[in-house]
Amino acid sequence: MDVSMGVVAVAGGTLVLVMVVGATVALGLRALDRARPEDVPVVTEQVMCVLRDSRHALTRRFASSGTATGLQEQTNAEGRSAQ
């Protein structure tokens, strides 16, 4: 029973992830459809920035050990590299 619950959890998580990505793409395409032709490059840049920032946030969240110390060390390292 534990294995089947794990499979259900992984399948559910995958489904949620696919739905979130699909919704993000749909909203981006809708924004591009509604934009004036001269605004398309600006809107495209904004959509790509949102996707890039989301990816960086997820990467940082999953890369950390999940402890406050790990997050603090990562924040300190990012602060030093940015300065």
Helices and strands as residue ranges (DSSP letters): H 2-34, G 37-39, H 40-63, H 68-82
